[in-house]
Amino acid sequence: MTYPQNGEKIVAGVVVIGAGITGLQTAWHLTRLGVRDVVVVERSYAGSELYGRFSAGVRRQFGSRFEIELVTASLPFFDEFLKIPEIKAGYEPVGYAFLAGENDRAGLYRSWQLQQAMGVRSEWLVGSRIKEYFPYIESAGVVAATFGPDDFWLNPWTVHQWLLQKCKEAGVQVFEHCPVTSIEVKDGNIRAVVCPGRRIETSKVVNAAGARARLVQQMAGSDVPVEPSPRVKYLVKAPSDLPRTMPLITDLVTGTYVRNEGGEAIVGVKPLTHVTGYDYDTSQAALESMHHLAGLRYPSLAKIKPLEPNRVITGLYDVAPDGLPVVGADPAVKGLYLAAGFNGHGVMFSPAIARSVAELVALGQTETFDLAPLSPARFSGKQKEAETALHLL
Ligand SMILES: Cc1cc2nc3c(=O)[nH]c(=O)nc-3n(C[C@H](O)[C@H](O)[C@H](O)COP(=O)(O)OP(=O)(O)OC[C@H]3O[C@@H](n4cnc5c(N)ncnc54)[C@H](O)[C@@H]3O)c2cc1C
């Protein structure tokens, strides 16, 4: 990999903005499709926004067809990756579970029916079976649950580093600490990408800037309603009744999600309202409030007092109004492509998304996954809206 000096003129076949798991994977696929001179520009260091370096979940228990299809199309990549003997990918096939109260029962059932129709292995649990599966929970208020035994966890950082290596081997230039400050567009066509001290001439840009994707679209004179949404989790020593093999349990009643991650209980809570922006509330009061909710479902967690987390983790979701990814060619600017709006699922979606975006850019059409319903055009009134994701899951 060579690093041109500041001020040096660079000409790229494609510029990918963002060296996260989506951007790197897109760059790698572009080279595999024969695109030359692929450049990745990253405002910070590669992977700087990759939340969950320790583990990321890959699941097919979703409430929308697109999301199930996206993960299904991504699984072959993960299968191959997990076979690489020298990589310790932290694979944990512990599954995912969802708990529903009266208010969410019908929605969870519809999601489960969809999963059954699409061949996803998941179980519908009611009555005493819920406690049989999850003996460590306080089940008051829970009327139904699902459990997907094939859902799994892996360390996304190992995937990211492998992709970075693949990009280097394929001759992709990765410019870190190179924040894109403007994108030149002439007569509706991309002309260049500009970072401090660097101007990269190109006719094609892939915007894989995650939670900052909207800012990048706006630099090109376009727009897309993808917003950053801050998330906070804390980790405490796992109580002895929470087994290492417990699934990640999303409790739709309290909004909590809990898992035993390597001996630590990792606790998160879905915000009650849709919060946007870059600011995290990691105050003791906010953490105590999360801990209180988790304690309602897990008596052993409730006993942890005072709350003194081992760690607090923060990260940004990138979220579109309908909760689905926004991926495809920009309807207004020729040569601009967007891959964002992953709503906390960007690791598991990335293989199918990145490969399809690379196909769209290099071949003019997709072969791996039909991105048309996820197009940014759905927000400009030029295309009917995509199926709305059931935000339950
Ligand atoms: C709390 C939490 C839990 C999660 N759990 C899971 C999970 O279990 N499973 C799962 O699949 N996903 C999960 N995710 C989501 C997942 O981490 C993200 O969706 C995924 O990392 C997104 O990758 P990306 O490459 O699209 O974006 P990012 O990783 O955000 O990468 C975008 C990159 O673009 C760069 N950038 C931005 N603006 C510019 C600019 N102007 N110039 C140059 N570079 C720029 C950024 O610095 C960043 O490195 C979780 C996220 C959070 C916050």
The ligand as a Gaussian input file, in Angstrom:
#p B3LYP/6-31G(d) Opt

LIG

0 1
 C      -24.435000      -0.662000      20.585000
 C      -24.330000      -1.276000      19.227000
 C      -24.503000      -2.642000      19.078000
 C      -24.429000      -3.221000      17.818000
 N      -24.584000      -4.578000      17.699000
 C      -24.550000      -5.132000      16.475000
 C      -24.738000      -6.531000      16.311000
 O      -24.897000      -7.271000      17.278000
 N      -24.736000      -7.035000      15.044000
 C      -24.573000      -6.238000      13.951000
 O      -24.617000      -6.740000      12.827000
 N      -24.375000      -4.913000      14.082000
 C      -24.360000      -4.350000      15.304000
 N      -24.188000      -3.005000      15.443000
 C      -24.111000      -2.171000      14.237000
 C      -22.800000      -2.237000      13.573000
 O      -21.754000      -2.032000      14.494000
 C      -22.793000      -1.151000      12.496000
 O      -23.988000      -1.214000      11.753000
 C      -21.652000      -1.355000      11.551000
 O      -20.429000      -1.300000      12.237000
 C      -21.711000      -0.278000      10.482000
 O      -20.580000      -0.404000       9.671000
 P      -20.339000       0.639000       8.535000
 O      -19.048000       0.289000       7.911000
 O      -21.544000       0.735000       7.675000
 O      -20.239000       2.036000       9.290000
 P      -19.138000       2.532000      10.331000
 O      -18.507000       1.421000      11.056000
 O      -19.788000       3.617000      11.110000
 O      -18.029000       3.137000       9.391000
 C      -18.203000       4.365000       8.758000
 C      -16.846000       5.018000       8.687000
 O      -16.970000       6.221000       7.934000
 C      -16.091000       7.169000       8.501000
 N      -16.513000       8.507000       8.085000
 C      -17.623000       9.184000       8.458000
 N      -17.632000      10.403000       7.891000
 C      -16.514000      10.491000       7.127000
 C      -15.949000      11.510000       6.316000
 N      -16.526000      12.708000       6.168000
 N      -14.777000      11.258000       5.685000
 C      -14.156000      10.059000       5.815000
 N      -14.646000       9.065000       6.596000
 C      -15.805000       9.280000       7.234000
 C      -16.234000       6.918000       9.997000
 O      -15.144000       7.436000      10.724000
 C      -16.314000       5.403000      10.058000
 O      -15.063000       4.787000      10.273000
 C      -24.204000      -2.408000      16.690000
 C      -24.004000      -1.043000      16.831000
 C      -24.057000      -0.474000      18.091000
 C      -23.848000       0.997000      18.235000

